[in-house]
Amino acid sequence: MTRLALRLLRGGGRTAALRLVLMAGGVAVTVTALLGAWSLLNGLDHGNDRAVASTPTLRYDDDRPGFLVRGAGDEEGTGVGLRPVARWEVALPDGATARPEWVPPGCPHFPAPGEACLSPALRDVLARTPGLAAALGASGPTETVGQPGLRGPDALVLYVGRAPAQLAHADRGTVATAWRGDRGGTVPPVAPGTAALEWLVLVGVPAVLFLGVCARLSSTTRLRRTRALRLVGLTSRQSAFVAAFDGRVAGCAGALVGLGAHASVQAAVGRAGLLGVTWFPSDGRVPWGLGVLVVVVATLGVGRVCRVGMLRAADSPTQRVTHRPARRWRLVPLAVAVPGTIALLAARTRDPSLGGAAYGYTAAVAGCLVGLMLALRPLVERTGAVLGDRTRHVAVRLAARRLQADASATVRVLAATVVLVLVAAVGTSVLAEVRATAQDYSPLAEVSVDLGHLDAAQRDAVVALPATRVVTVALDVVGADGRWEPPAAGAPRQIVYASCADLRRVEPTLTGRCVDGHLYRAVPQGWTSGTHAGTQVVLPGPRAGTGTRTTVPSDALVTREYGLVLGDGLVMTGPPPAGNVPDGAQVVFWEPRTDADLVALQTAIARVAPAAEARLGDAVGLLAAYAAQRGLVEGGAVLGFGLGALAFLVAAVDRSAERRRSLALLRAVGTGPRTLRAAQVLELAVPAALVLVPTAVVGALLGNLYRALGGASTGWSAAPLATGLALAALALAACAVVGVFVAQRRTGVRDLVGD
């Protein structure tokens, strides 16, 4: 039978060859997309493993030999702009020799005092931003961290060698025995489980749909061929084999092409981070066992899809004139999935600690998606039956009877639009939830600088930087025991210097009359201020024992209970006076939350005070995670939307080809062009309007369920519904355009007698 199938494949002409190429191309695109998702998730998992292996194992209550270490991982606030830096200072005890397990992962040897070992990405960053190397301690001889010590190609990692005396103090150094930290000691910017769940919805569903659309190309034409083969003497089993042969050839060829395309582009995509996350080529490389499995599954799976629907034709070669409607049981999954999703959403809203979030959401998505796909055919056929029975307009009746008798091509087009609407609605919610995780009530980010090691000129230069808008001078000091202590009696805990405009920008809840050049009390709501109006206080000066005596004014600026900048202290609506920044104070800058602004501030600080280290606040770590999550979601949404759009385009073109014969028959019996155009538009637009609106509602339910399971957002959001309805309107317009295009196609006598 293989020889017969090959002869039929060769004798099919250009149409059969084009169909085979399109099917193979669809399989190749789907395989490439799914393997890209696999590379991304595999890269995340391997990167997290390397990050865990780069965390020091601290020594507790034992006498095992170890080395001194001080620092923080890449989630603790040290960074360049929005890119966190895993910075560790290490030292060998006096007289000790470095053991192999003491050497930082990826470094050729244990860094000597004054030596640094840094990642290639950090080396590039420091080359572009002069002055930051000294602030980070990387101004001496340097070595390069290799892949075993890096989360990904863009990881910023730094190990700085120190003398033992620099890390010997108990509060400044800790003894570690190796670099084998536990997984709980690191926080990945993107959890592999979260990424898998997001890409399952955003990429996996459109990819499977696109594969199904390509596998069912020209199904009506192949159905007639199967009946013809059965009439000339082939058995039903032989006819089914021939029907599946095209799909197996296309599946095998497409899988091989997809594997080759993935192998050629995954390294470049991983290093560039085009999908939102970077990975090394070895992390994204497909093992040979997985490659063989992909080829086998694609070959058998596509062949099986092509064989579906042909078995009935092989068993009964005479075509049924009476239409057999779709079974009503196809509506049951949707009728169960939607109430289940609503119940899960209500339960999660009442009890945010409800477990099984990932499993519940996966089940809800799978149930709603399968329910929508199964319900398409009975809904379309019922729409045709109602239209045909209740109107006498020729165009409407033509469209209605076609929907009743042959809805397959229309259902495939509508399935693509359903997936597009779902991806848009759910993607909107995922992005909103990721944004809410890092969102704060101020548009500014915190960068702190300890002025204790700077002279007066450097302190003034740091505070007077032109890029600075808001400066908080914390007057807490470090006591002899290493603990933070409040300032002397009568002094405020902090002084905030900022203009009224900048204060209102930082604290949107600020109330009270604000005039530049005045001194005010800061009164957070719900707090009892420790500084009372009329109290004589001393504002500390640049040296111990110096300062300016002033009276606390009665005028107050009030903000919310947990103000971002304003705490219990004073506010001077203007810049700090030159030469009057207290020794030992900590300056906190508040800068716009953009990578360029933060890098510019760090560079400016390093230029005027090379010894000053600008540390990023916790919010910047959240923003870095948000940037990675946003890139991941946007990459998945773009890829999924592209696959859905391709599925719609391929299904629309295939439907146009399938309609040529019926279009030629209608023209032969004298049907006018306006009637044909109206019939083709109505055949797609009417069921699309009836299907896509409920799909947008289902997408809004799934989107709000994701937000409820995420926990960062509360309440119902109308954004997913608005996005879904907007895309539904766009898809409806696209369906109308497809209908007009089909009606405008030219037909001839050949379309009446041949396929």
Buried (B, 14 or more C-beta within 10 A) or exposed (E): BEEBBEEBBEEBEEEBEBBBEBBBBBBBBBBBBBBBBBBBBBBBBBBBBBBBBBBBBBBEEEEEEBBBBBBBBBBBBBBBBBBBBBBBBBBBBEEBEBBEEBBBBBBEEBBBBEBBBBBBBBBEBBEEBEBBBBBBBBBBEBBBBBBEBBBBBBBBBBBBBBBBEBBBEEEEBBBBBBBBBEEEBBBBBBBBEBBBBBBBBBBBBBBBBBBBBBBBBBBBBBBBBBBBBBEEEBEBEBBBBBBBBBBBBBBBBBBBBBBEBBBEBBBEBBBEBBBBBBBBBEBBBBEEEEBEEBBEEBBBBBBBBBBBBBBEBBEEBEEEEEEEEBEEEBBEBBEEBBEBBEEBBEEBBEEEEBEEBEEBBBBBBBBBBEBBBBBBBBBBBBBBBBBBEEEEBBBBBBBBBBBBEBBBBBBBBBBBBBBBBBBBBBBBBBBBBBBBBBBBEBEBBBBBBBBEEBEBEBBBBBBBBEEBBBBBBBBBBBEEEEEEEEBEEEBBBBBBBBBBEBBBBBBEBBBBEBEEEBBBBBBBEEEEBEBEEEEEBBBBBBEEEEBEEEEBBEBBBBBBEEBBBBBBBBBBBBEBBEEBBBBBBBBBBBBBBEBEBBBBBBBBBBBBBBEBBBBBBEBBBBBBBBBBBBBBBBBBBBBBBBBBBBBBBBBBBBBBBBBBBBBBEBBEEEBEEEBBBBBBBBBBBBBBBBBBBBBBBBBBBBBBBBBBBBBEBEEBBEBBBBBBBBBBBBBBEBBBBBBBBBBEBEBEEEBEEEB
